[in-house]
Amino acid sequence: MLGPPGSGKGTQASLLASKAGATHVSVGDLVRTEVENGSQIGRRVAATVAAGDLVADEDVIAVLAAPLEAATRAGGWVLDGIPRTVDQATALDDMLAEMDASPQLIVALEVTADEVAERLRARAPVEHRVDDTEAVVAHRLAVWAREGPPVLAWYERQKRLTRIDGSGDAATVADRLAAAAERAPH
């Protein structure tokens, strides 16, 4: 599940995973847990997360490996928060090939900048995320604007990307996503 911060990746990944009987694997949640637990990786990336910058590819892959392997063994996964760079995309593809767990559907949620900003403003007071302050959100959106399009283009060149209108309420977007999942090869 790809898209800018606030596009609904986490919400939609959770809904789809629940519907499909799969595990929702959120890289953002995994990284934030590492930071909260003060692990070696967490200490190394804490300032990066707080600033809204991208965590180093090798740290993202390290945090993701065990949970993704466990979810694969448990019957499947819906992944959000990776890849954020083309290097992460190639590392993820390599990891998934080793697990014999190719994705059935790669989705880009498309949402206007205004809707993203509104969603992030609404989310910040509820979730109390250090990376949802106004300045950090603006920076995260700028990082997505720089790094996201090359990732989407990379998947499009491979004819593996499905674009979904991510605007509107969560149920409407979930219906669009479910329809796309039904059309995906299994």
Order of alpha helices (4+ residues) and beta strands (2+ residues): alpha-beta-alpha-alpha-alpha-beta-alpha-beta-alpha-alpha-beta-alpha
